Amino acid sequence: MKKSVIALVVVVAAVGGLYFANKKAEDAIKQQISQANQSYIELAAQGEMPLIALSYKDVSANVLTSTYRIHDLAISLGEFGDIATVTEIVATGVKPKQLADKGSMTLTGLKAASAALQMLPPNLSAFVQGLEVHGDYSYAYQQDGSLQFNQATHINDEFSLSYDVTLANMQQFWQYAKEVTAMPAEQQQALTTSEDYPKQMLEQLLTGALSKGEVVLVNQGFLQRLTQVAAENGQAADFQTLQGIALITVSSAENMPAAIKESVISFINNPEKLVLNFSFAEPLKFSEMENGQLATKMNSPEDFIEFANLSLTAN
């Protein structure tokens, strides 16, 4: 009997502790949103950006799986009101004041809200109103300094853009990111809104390199519909005219390698799928791209294609 009572007390204590931990994590996410709103107010007051505000219906957390959910997020723009809404954001691998070496985020149901739609011409407003964006994003840092990013963004079932990129030599950048994440909220906000922050981030990023990757674009009529709406508003030529202009431009591009030109022309004629792959013989240093050293090593587009093991495939 005593053992049963002790076991029950342990279970209740564990459940209570988990509830408290989840509640604390939820409060931390709410605090971060509040701090973001405060920084937006300060930047708007300085004239650096319009007044943006974030609101939500609910926040939930599960510390056992390091999973956080924001339900019914709304983004408002000053006196205009809500310009966009998101059904749900799910983040995994998030830890308060820590940068996990692995994480992911799923965004579901991003749509334009009434305030944004009212700013558009009627036919463009109707087009945008029918769009819903979904996104999956993830990253993974390895002890050898490699950092992998994955992203897949979908617009309805008509269009998607995804990439899988691996960076190398990212130890210094990652250490800097961890130090910033570990800062107290006030100190972190002061740093990230300062003029020095972009410079510091760039300095750390330039120590890294690009290793390999893949970019995939899939179009199921979205680009055709988009150009049709733009043409109706006098903002672009119709799709067939744009196709013709693109074909003439690419066909007459003397410096474009034949293999790349063939794939681009194939996609222009039938814009369904385009896949770009690259894997550098040795990681491409961002510092060499920034200071121009890369250009001195490549005498022609063919040299770069060979160095990057680059391929472009259509449909």
C-alpha atoms as a printed R data frame, in Angstrom:
    type eleno elety resid chain resno      x      y       z
1   ATOM     1    CA   MET     A     1  0.000  0.000   0.000
2   ATOM     2    CA   LYS     A     2  2.780  2.419   0.921
3   ATOM     3    CA   LYS     A     3  4.601  1.619  -2.328
4   ATOM     4    CA   SER     A     4  1.462  2.417  -4.324
5   ATOM     5    CA   VAL     A     5  1.066  5.740  -2.563
6   ATOM     6    CA   ILE     A     6  4.734  6.621  -3.178
7   ATOM     7    CA   ALA     A     7  4.421  5.678  -6.872
8   ATOM     8    CA   LEU     A     8  1.306  7.828  -7.187
9   ATOM     9    CA   VAL     A     9  3.068 10.770  -5.564
10  ATOM    10    CA   VAL     A    10  6.020 10.382  -7.963
11  ATOM    11    CA   VAL     A    11  3.700 10.281 -10.990
12  ATOM    12    CA   VAL     A    12  1.752 13.338  -9.828
13  ATOM    13    CA   ALA     A    13  5.000 15.210  -9.148
14  ATOM    14    CA   ALA     A    14  6.337 14.281 -12.598
15  ATOM    15    CA   VAL     A    15  3.134 15.383 -14.345
16  ATOM    16    CA   GLY     A    16  3.082 18.578 -12.317
17  ATOM    17    CA   GLY     A    17  6.721 19.258 -13.124
18  ATOM    18    CA   LEU     A    18  6.125 18.669 -16.830
19  ATOM    19    CA   TYR     A    19  3.115 20.986 -16.793
20  ATOM    20    CA   PHE     A    20  5.179 23.680 -15.058
21  ATOM    21    CA   ALA     A    21  8.055 23.254 -17.540
22  ATOM    22    CA   ASN     A    22  5.673 23.471 -20.511
23  ATOM    23    CA   LYS     A    23  3.992 26.542 -19.038
24  ATOM    24    CA   LYS     A    24  7.362 28.207 -18.488
25  ATOM    25    CA   ALA     A    25  8.389 27.434 -22.077
26  ATOM    26    CA   GLU     A    26  5.106 28.865 -23.392
27  ATOM    27    CA   ASP     A    27  5.679 32.039 -21.383
28  ATOM    28    CA   ALA     A    28  9.180 32.315 -22.860
29  ATOM    29    CA   ILE     A    29  7.786 32.179 -26.421
30  ATOM    30    CA   LYS     A    30  5.155 34.769 -25.553
31  ATOM    31    CA   GLN     A    31  7.866 36.987 -24.096
32  ATOM    32    CA   GLN     A    32  9.914 36.694 -27.300
33  ATOM    33    CA   ILE     A    33  6.902 37.761 -29.380
34  ATOM    34    CA   SER     A    34  6.331 40.677 -27.012
35  ATOM    35    CA   GLN     A    35  9.981 41.707 -27.331
36  ATOM    36    CA   ALA     A    36  9.748 41.469 -31.115
37  ATOM    37    CA   ASN     A    37  6.723 43.765 -31.077
38  ATOM    38    CA   GLN     A    38  8.584 46.223 -28.869
39  ATOM    39    CA   SER     A    39 11.541 46.276 -31.256
40  ATOM    40    CA   TYR     A    40  9.158 46.902 -34.173
41  ATOM    41    CA   ILE     A    41  7.684 49.859 -32.286
42  ATOM    42    CA   GLU     A    42 11.154 51.319 -31.687
43  ATOM    43    CA   LEU     A    43 12.236 50.836 -35.317
44  ATOM    44    CA   ALA     A    44  8.992 52.403 -36.552
45  ATOM    45    CA   ALA     A    45  9.502 55.372 -34.225
46  ATOM    46    CA   GLN     A    46 12.955 55.853 -35.765
47  ATOM    47    CA   GLY     A    47 11.445 55.779 -39.251
48  ATOM    48    CA   GLU     A    48 13.339 52.639 -40.260
49  ATOM    49    CA   MET     A    49 10.266 50.528 -40.995
50  ATOM    50    CA   PRO     A    50  6.449 50.682 -40.885
51  ATOM    51    CA   LEU     A    51  4.784 49.649 -37.646
52  ATOM    52    CA   ILE     A    52  4.359 45.870 -37.667
53  ATOM    53    CA   ALA     A    53  2.736 43.920 -34.838
54  ATOM    54    CA   LEU     A    54  2.322 40.198 -34.163
55  ATOM    55    CA   SER     A    55 -0.642 38.678 -32.346
56  ATOM    56    CA   TYR     A    56 -1.781 35.096 -31.796
57  ATOM    57    CA   LYS     A    57 -4.638 33.039 -30.425
58  ATOM    58    CA   ASP     A    58 -2.606 30.535 -28.446
59  ATOM    59    CA   VAL     A    59  0.898 29.198 -27.777
60  ATOM    60    CA   SER     A    60  1.627 25.629 -26.685
61  ATOM    61    CA   ALA     A    61  4.842 23.812 -25.791
62  ATOM    62    CA   ASN     A    62  6.134 20.316 -25.149
63  ATOM    63    CA   VAL     A    63  9.562 20.424 -23.515
64  ATOM    64    CA   LEU     A    64 10.017 16.650 -23.853
65  ATOM    65    CA   THR     A    65 10.138 16.978 -27.638
66  ATOM    66    CA   SER     A    66 11.345 20.623 -27.695
67  ATOM    67    CA   THR     A    67  8.277 21.416 -29.819
68  ATOM    68    CA   TYR     A    68  6.468 24.754 -29.780
69  ATOM    69    CA   ARG     A    69  3.285 25.763 -31.576
70  ATOM    70    CA   ILE     A    70  1.871 29.202 -32.328
71  ATOM    71    CA   HIS     A    71 -1.784 29.064 -33.341
72  ATOM    72    CA   ASP     A    72 -3.577 31.609 -35.523
73  ATOM    73    CA   LEU     A    73 -0.772 34.142 -35.865
74  ATOM    74    CA   ALA     A    74 -1.777 37.524 -37.320
75  ATOM    75    CA   ILE     A    75  0.553 40.178 -38.751
76  ATOM    76    CA   SER     A    76 -0.770 43.734 -38.722
77  ATOM    77    CA   LEU     A    77  0.542 46.883 -40.394
78  ATOM    78    CA   GLY     A    78 -0.129 50.072 -38.448
79  ATOM    79    CA   GLU     A    79 -3.588 51.537 -38.925
80  ATOM    80    CA   PHE     A    80 -4.336 49.184 -41.839
81  ATOM    81    CA   GLY     A    81 -4.870 46.202 -39.540
82  ATOM    82    CA   ASP     A    82 -4.110 42.567 -40.356
83  ATOM    83    CA   ILE     A    83 -2.284 42.066 -43.634
84  ATOM    84    CA   ALA     A    84 -1.516 38.333 -43.261
85  ATOM    85    CA   THR     A    85 -2.519 35.355 -41.125
86  ATOM    86    CA   VAL     A    86 -0.890 32.001 -40.404
87  ATOM    87    CA   THR     A    87 -2.905 29.014 -39.241
88  ATOM    88    CA   GLU     A    88 -0.033 27.408 -37.331
89  ATOM    89    CA   ILE     A    89  3.720 27.549 -36.842
90  ATOM    90    CA   VAL     A    90  5.426 24.489 -35.353
91  ATOM    91    CA   ALA     A    91  9.062 24.784 -34.264
92  ATOM    92    CA   THR     A    92 11.091 21.768 -33.119
93  ATOM    93    CA   GLY     A    93 14.497 21.872 -31.458
94  ATOM    94    CA   VAL     A    94 13.932 25.313 -29.942
95  ATOM    95    CA   LYS     A    95 15.380 25.876 -26.473
96  ATOM    96    CA   PRO     A    96 15.191 29.102 -24.458
97  ATOM    97    CA   LYS     A    97 18.532 30.970 -24.613
98  ATOM    98    CA   GLN     A    98 20.128 28.074 -26.487
99  ATOM    99    CA   LEU     A    99 20.836 27.401 -30.131
100 ATOM   100    CA   ALA     A   100 20.216 23.729 -30.758
101 ATOM   101    CA   ASP     A   101 22.448 22.007 -33.296
102 ATOM   102    CA   LYS     A   102 19.357 20.690 -35.057
103 ATOM   103    CA   GLY     A   103 15.962 22.267 -35.569
104 ATOM   104    CA   SER     A   104 12.990 22.583 -37.880
105 ATOM   105    CA   MET     A   105  9.921 24.719 -38.472
106 ATOM   106    CA   THR     A   106  6.683 24.097 -40.321
107 ATOM   107    CA   LEU     A   107  4.482 26.987 -41.417
108 ATOM   108    CA   THR     A   108  0.904 26.145 -42.354
109 ATOM   109    CA   GLY     A   109 -1.729 28.311 -43.987
110 ATOM   110    CA   LEU     A   110 -0.079 31.680 -44.670
111 ATOM   111    CA   LYS     A   111 -2.705 33.851 -46.370
112 ATOM   112    CA   ALA     A   112 -3.170 37.511 -47.197
113 ATOM   113    CA   ALA     A   113 -5.697 39.223 -44.911
114 ATOM   114    CA   SER     A   114 -8.380 41.766 -45.802
115 ATOM   115    CA   ALA     A   115 -6.205 44.857 -45.253
116 ATOM   116    CA   ALA     A   116 -3.671 43.647 -47.817
117 ATOM   117    CA   LEU     A   117 -6.320 42.529 -50.291
118 ATOM   118    CA   GLN     A   118 -8.022 45.924 -50.201
119 ATOM   119    CA   MET     A   119 -4.818 47.598 -51.407
120 ATOM   120    CA   LEU     A   120 -4.825 45.564 -54.645
121 ATOM   121    CA   PRO     A   121 -6.777 45.882 -57.906
122 ATOM   122    CA   PRO     A   122 -9.917 43.656 -57.859
123 ATOM   123    CA   ASN     A   123 -8.624 40.873 -60.127
124 ATOM   124    CA   LEU     A   124 -5.222 40.771 -58.408
125 ATOM   125    CA   SER     A   125 -6.962 40.782 -55.021
126 ATOM   126    CA   ALA     A   126 -9.064 37.782 -56.056
127 ATOM   127    CA   PHE     A   127 -5.931 35.989 -57.277
128 ATOM   128    CA   VAL     A   128 -3.989 36.612 -54.057
129 ATOM   129    CA   GLN     A   129 -6.985 35.693 -51.896
130 ATOM   130    CA   GLY     A   130 -6.917 32.214 -53.402
131 ATOM   131    CA   LEU     A   131 -3.273 31.610 -52.491
132 ATOM   132    CA   GLU     A   132 -2.166 29.676 -49.434
133 ATOM   133    CA   VAL     A   133  1.506 29.189 -48.589
134 ATOM   134    CA   HIS     A   134  2.981 26.251 -46.683
135 ATOM   135    CA   GLY     A   135  6.621 25.897 -45.735
136 ATOM   136    CA   ASP     A   136  8.978 23.362 -44.181
137 ATOM   137    CA   TYR     A   137 12.398 24.509 -43.003
138 ATOM   138    CA   SER     A   138 15.186 22.688 -41.171
139 ATOM   139    CA   TYR     A   139 18.864 22.950 -40.317
140 ATOM   140    CA   ALA     A   140 21.521 20.679 -38.853
141 ATOM   141    CA   TYR     A   141 24.978 21.625 -37.606
142 ATOM   142    CA   GLN     A   142 27.673 18.943 -37.402
143 ATOM   143    CA   GLN     A   143 30.812 18.921 -35.282
144 ATOM   144    CA   ASP     A   144 32.987 18.988 -38.412
145 ATOM   145    CA   GLY     A   145 31.682 22.511 -39.056
146 ATOM   146    CA   SER     A   146 29.200 21.644 -41.786
147 ATOM   147    CA   LEU     A   147 25.790 23.294 -41.674
148 ATOM   148    CA   GLN     A   148 22.901 21.971 -43.736
149 ATOM   149    CA   PHE     A   149 19.783 23.942 -44.630
150 ATOM   150    CA   ASN     A   150 16.614 22.488 -46.128
151 ATOM   151    CA   GLN     A   151 13.638 24.494 -47.284
152 ATOM   152    CA   ALA     A   152 10.451 23.660 -49.183
153 ATOM   153    CA   THR     A   153  7.816 26.310 -49.881
154 ATOM   154    CA   HIS     A   154  4.522 25.479 -51.583
155 ATOM   155    CA   ILE     A   155  1.838 27.774 -52.981
156 ATOM   156    CA   ASN     A   156 -1.385 25.781 -53.133
157 ATOM   157    CA   ASP     A   157 -0.682 22.725 -55.303
158 ATOM   158    CA   GLU     A   158  0.508 24.911 -58.170
159 ATOM   159    CA   PHE     A   159  4.045 25.917 -57.298
160 ATOM   160    CA   SER     A   160  6.943 24.875 -55.086
161 ATOM   161    CA   LEU     A   161 10.506 26.000 -54.519
162 ATOM   162    CA   SER     A   162 12.884 23.928 -52.426
163 ATOM   163    CA   TYR     A   163 16.576 23.806 -51.712
164 ATOM   164    CA   ASP     A   164 19.040 21.619 -49.849
165 ATOM   165    CA   VAL     A   165 22.338 23.431 -49.212
166 ATOM   166    CA   THR     A   166 25.416 22.380 -47.246
167 ATOM   167    CA   LEU     A   167 27.900 24.956 -45.936
168 ATOM   168    CA   ALA     A   168 31.409 24.171 -44.684
169 ATOM   169    CA   ASN     A   169 33.841 25.693 -42.152
170 ATOM   170    CA   MET     A   170 30.976 27.230 -40.170
171 ATOM   171    CA   GLN     A   171 32.498 26.731 -36.699
172 ATOM   172    CA   GLN     A   172 33.211 30.420 -36.074
173 ATOM   173    CA   PHE     A   173 29.811 31.537 -37.356
174 ATOM   174    CA   TRP     A   174 28.011 28.937 -35.247
175 ATOM   175    CA   GLN     A   175 29.905 29.882 -32.094
176 ATOM   176    CA   TYR     A   176 28.963 33.529 -32.615
177 ATOM   177    CA   ALA     A   177 25.316 32.570 -33.143
178 ATOM   178    CA   LYS     A   178 25.347 30.527 -29.920
179 ATOM   179    CA   GLU     A   179 26.807 33.447 -27.965
180 ATOM   180    CA   VAL     A   180 24.136 35.833 -29.262
181 ATOM   181    CA   THR     A   181 21.368 33.334 -28.462
182 ATOM   182    CA   ALA     A   182 22.642 32.929 -24.888
183 ATOM   183    CA   MET     A   183 22.513 36.678 -24.172
184 ATOM   184    CA   PRO     A   184 19.841 38.116 -21.836
185 ATOM   185    CA   ALA     A   185 16.804 39.305 -23.799
186 ATOM   186    CA   GLU     A   186 17.558 43.018 -23.358
187 ATOM   187    CA   GLN     A   187 21.194 42.638 -24.416
188 ATOM   188    CA   GLN     A   188 20.254 40.481 -27.400
189 ATOM   189    CA   GLN     A   189 17.639 42.978 -28.565
190 ATOM   190    CA   ALA     A   190 20.097 45.874 -28.238
191 ATOM   191    CA   LEU     A   191 22.692 43.997 -30.306
192 ATOM   192    CA   THR     A   192 20.382 42.743 -33.072
193 ATOM   193    CA   THR     A   193 18.915 46.227 -33.625
194 ATOM   194    CA   SER     A   194 22.309 47.958 -33.641
195 ATOM   195    CA   GLU     A   195 24.209 49.072 -36.748
196 ATOM   196    CA   ASP     A   196 27.129 46.797 -35.836
197 ATOM   197    CA   TYR     A   197 25.103 43.581 -35.890
198 ATOM   198    CA   PRO     A   198 24.928 43.087 -39.706
199 ATOM   199    CA   LYS     A   199 28.664 43.799 -39.947
200 ATOM   200    CA   GLN     A   200 29.459 41.277 -37.215
201 ATOM   201    CA   MET     A   201 27.233 38.641 -38.814
202 ATOM   202    CA   LEU     A   202 28.890 39.198 -42.205
203 ATOM   203    CA   GLU     A   203 32.374 38.911 -40.687
204 ATOM   204    CA   GLN     A   204 31.493 35.550 -39.172
205 ATOM   205    CA   LEU     A   205 29.753 34.331 -42.326
206 ATOM   206    CA   LEU     A   206 32.780 35.162 -44.480
207 ATOM   207    CA   THR     A   207 34.791 32.541 -42.571
208 ATOM   208    CA   GLY     A   208 32.541 29.829 -44.051
209 ATOM   209    CA   ALA     A   209 32.164 28.273 -47.479
210 ATOM   210    CA   LEU     A   210 29.568 26.778 -49.829
211 ATOM   211    CA   SER     A   211 29.975 23.032 -50.347
212 ATOM   212    CA   LYS     A   212 27.065 21.574 -52.304
213 ATOM   213    CA   GLY     A   213 23.358 21.899 -52.897
214 ATOM   214    CA   GLU     A   214 20.238 21.348 -54.939
215 ATOM   215    CA   VAL     A   215 17.483 23.775 -55.921
216 ATOM   216    CA   VAL     A   216 14.189 22.498 -57.348
217 ATOM   217    CA   LEU     A   217 11.397 24.587 -58.876
218 ATOM   218    CA   VAL     A   218  8.069 22.967 -59.779
219 ATOM   219    CA   ASN     A   219  5.351 24.875 -61.620
220 ATOM   220    CA   GLN     A   220  1.862 23.533 -62.272
221 ATOM   221    CA   GLY     A   221  0.287 26.516 -63.990
222 ATOM   222    CA   PHE     A   222  1.016 29.097 -61.285
223 ATOM   223    CA   LEU     A   223  3.435 31.172 -63.340
224 ATOM   224    CA   GLN     A   224  0.975 31.247 -66.233
225 ATOM   225    CA   ARG     A   225 -1.847 32.437 -63.972
226 ATOM   226    CA   LEU     A   226  0.396 35.035 -62.339
227 ATOM   227    CA   THR     A   227  1.510 36.556 -65.631
228 ATOM   228    CA   GLN     A   228 -2.087 36.580 -66.886
229 ATOM   229    CA   VAL     A   229 -3.213 38.632 -63.883
230 ATOM   230    CA   ALA     A   230 -0.211 40.959 -64.271
231 ATOM   231    CA   ALA     A   231 -1.034 41.415 -67.963
232 ATOM   232    CA   GLU     A   232 -4.660 42.239 -67.181
233 ATOM   233    CA   ASN     A   233 -3.416 45.041 -64.916
234 ATOM   234    CA   GLY     A   234 -1.009 46.345 -67.544
235 ATOM   235    CA   GLN     A   235  1.998 45.390 -65.409
236 ATOM   236    CA   ALA     A   236  3.462 42.832 -67.823
237 ATOM   237    CA   ALA     A   237  3.036 41.330 -71.253
238 ATOM   238    CA   ASP     A   238  0.970 38.156 -71.646
239 ATOM   239    CA   PHE     A   239  2.593 34.782 -71.041
240 ATOM   240    CA   GLN     A   240  3.150 33.898 -74.705
241 ATOM   241    CA   THR     A   241  4.867 37.232 -75.373
242 ATOM   242    CA   LEU     A   242  7.108 36.812 -72.340
243 ATOM   243    CA   GLN     A   243  7.929 33.292 -73.504
244 ATOM   244    CA   GLY     A   244  8.987 34.590 -76.899
245 ATOM   245    CA   ILE     A   245 11.144 37.345 -75.410
246 ATOM   246    CA   ALA     A   246 12.819 34.867 -73.056
247 ATOM   247    CA   LEU     A   247 13.535 32.399 -75.864
248 ATOM   248    CA   ILE     A   248 15.118 35.102 -78.032
249 ATOM   249    CA   THR     A   249 17.220 36.367 -75.116
250 ATOM   250    CA   VAL     A   250 18.508 32.930 -74.104
251 ATOM   251    CA   SER     A   251 19.080 31.712 -77.661
252 ATOM   252    CA   SER     A   252 21.221 34.758 -78.433
253 ATOM   253    CA   ALA     A   253 23.280 34.521 -75.218
254 ATOM   254    CA   GLU     A   254 26.703 33.683 -76.649
255 ATOM   255    CA   ASN     A   255 28.431 33.194 -73.290
256 ATOM   256    CA   MET     A   256 25.884 30.710 -71.945
257 ATOM   257    CA   PRO     A   257 27.222 27.118 -72.062
258 ATOM   258    CA   ALA     A   258 25.314 24.884 -74.470
259 ATOM   259    CA   ALA     A   259 24.161 22.368 -71.839
260 ATOM   260    CA   ILE     A   260 22.743 25.112 -69.612
261 ATOM   261    CA   LYS     A   261 21.136 26.895 -72.572
262 ATOM   262    CA   GLU     A   262 19.409 23.710 -73.704
263 ATOM   263    CA   SER     A   263 17.816 23.153 -70.288
264 ATOM   264    CA   VAL     A   264 16.716 26.784 -69.945
265 ATOM   265    CA   ILE     A   265 15.093 26.749 -73.388
266 ATOM   266    CA   SER     A   266 13.354 23.475 -72.541
267 ATOM   267    CA   PHE     A   267 11.927 24.997 -69.363
268 ATOM   268    CA   ILE     A   268 10.802 28.188 -71.133
269 ATOM   269    CA   ASN     A   269  8.926 26.113 -73.704
270 ATOM   270    CA   ASN     A   270  7.367 23.901 -71.059
271 ATOM   271    CA   PRO     A   271  7.765 25.503 -67.606
272 ATOM   272    CA   GLU     A   272  7.091 22.551 -65.321
273 ATOM   273    CA   LYS     A   273 10.271 21.622 -63.454
274 ATOM   274    CA   LEU     A   274 13.816 22.941 -63.158
275 ATOM   275    CA   VAL     A   275 16.551 21.296 -61.064
276 ATOM   276    CA   LEU     A   276 19.929 22.864 -60.286
277 ATOM   277    CA   ASN     A   277 22.666 20.727 -58.702
278 ATOM   278    CA   PHE     A   278 26.174 21.724 -57.656
279 ATOM   279    CA   SER     A   279 29.009 20.163 -55.672
280 ATOM   280    CA   PHE     A   280 32.227 22.147 -55.543
281 ATOM   281    CA   ALA     A   281 35.534 20.381 -56.041
282 ATOM   282    CA   GLU     A   282 36.588 22.233 -52.880
283 ATOM   283    CA   PRO     A   283 34.265 24.387 -50.741
284 ATOM   284    CA   LEU     A   284 33.744 27.831 -52.256
285 ATOM   285    CA   LYS     A   285 34.922 30.359 -49.662
286 ATOM   286    CA   PHE     A   286 32.539 33.262 -49.100
287 ATOM   287    CA   SER     A   287 35.543 35.526 -48.495
288 ATOM   288    CA   GLU     A   288 36.808 34.834 -52.023
289 ATOM   289    CA   MET     A   289 33.400 35.662 -53.436
290 ATOM   290    CA   GLU     A   290 33.313 38.911 -51.449
291 ATOM   291    CA   ASN     A   291 36.821 40.148 -52.299
292 ATOM   292    CA   GLY     A   292 36.765 39.138 -55.967
293 ATOM   293    CA   GLN     A   293 39.426 36.417 -55.794
294 ATOM   294    CA   LEU     A   294 37.033 33.867 -57.256
295 ATOM   295    CA   ALA     A   295 36.723 35.853 -60.497
296 ATOM   296    CA   THR     A   296 40.482 35.755 -61.009
297 ATOM   297    CA   LYS     A   297 40.462 31.945 -60.851
298 ATOM   298    CA   MET     A   298 37.675 31.466 -63.384
299 ATOM   299    CA   ASN     A   299 38.472 32.390 -66.985
300 ATOM   300    CA   SER     A   300 35.106 31.376 -68.419
301 ATOM   301    CA   PRO     A   301 31.614 30.176 -67.436
302 ATOM   302    CA   GLU     A   302 32.746 26.664 -68.389
303 ATOM   303    CA   ASP     A   303 35.538 26.887 -65.788
304 ATOM   304    CA   PHE     A   304 33.015 27.684 -63.056
305 ATOM   305    CA   ILE     A   305 30.615 24.940 -64.177
306 ATOM   306    CA   GLU     A   306 33.445 22.409 -64.013
307 ATOM   307    CA   PHE     A   307 34.638 23.712 -60.634
308 ATOM   308    CA   ALA     A   308 31.116 23.552 -59.221
309 ATOM   309    CA   ASN     A   309 30.156 20.272 -60.944
310 ATOM   310    CA   LEU     A   310 27.059 22.236 -61.867
311 ATOM   311    CA   SER     A   311 24.133 20.776 -63.768
312 ATOM   312    CA   LEU     A   312 20.748 22.180 -64.779
313 ATOM   313    CA   THR     A   313 17.919 19.840 -65.760
314 ATOM   314    CA   ALA     A   314 14.491 20.785 -67.085
315 ATOM   315    CA   ASN     A   315 11.322 18.717 -66.876
